[in-house]
Amino acid sequence: MPTLDKNINDLKVLISEEEIQKKLVELAKSIENVFPKDEVIYVICVLKGSTMFTVDLVKHFNNPIQMEFIRISSYGHEQKSSNNLQAIDLTLPNLHEKNVLIVEDIIDTGLTARFLTDLFKIKHHPKKLVFTSLLNKKCARQIEIEPDFYGFEIDDKFVVGYGLDYKGYFRNLPYIGYFPQ
Ligand code: 5GP
């Protein structure tokens, strides 16, 4: 078990639980509008960070939903963004000509978003592919990519909570916070 060198009492709230939940209602409505009414949407939850976001978001959809899960691994340093990404635990159904929504926790450098969208386009040929992330660190981007939808734009600080972790901890917090330097 990784040792926890951060104290929850030092954590500052960046986005409250109330703000997140309110935003999800708007976001779900906007996302659903771009998919054909009543058609199945395959929602792809990118483990582990987007679990909270995905389960709360899908509660607001009216279209029929299938939930799928994917894990991404990177060779090299775990805490750093990497160009060497690989999809693991890939037990996805046939998504050819299906409506697909990829749900990410945060877009930072943009490398993971690029990897995921390329993977789904090239391997699965969906009818419609939409990418959403809860958080968007626009200022940290290393490549040109934007999500179709996002919840909040944030500064270039390391955040935890609502699925996002530090050494595996803090995912269970209902809000997004950060440790001031
Ligand atoms: P990328 O740099 O490829 O856009 O982001 C890759 C992944 O890094 C994200 O999906 C997320 O898991 C992680 N990440 C990026 N920024 C943060 C952050 O501020 N906090 C946490 N906990 N993870 C982050």
Residues whose N, C-alpha, C, O or C-beta is under 5 A from the ligand:
A	BS01	5GP	G49 S81 I106 I107 D108 T109 G110 L111 T112 A113 K157 F158 V159 V160 L164 D165 Y166
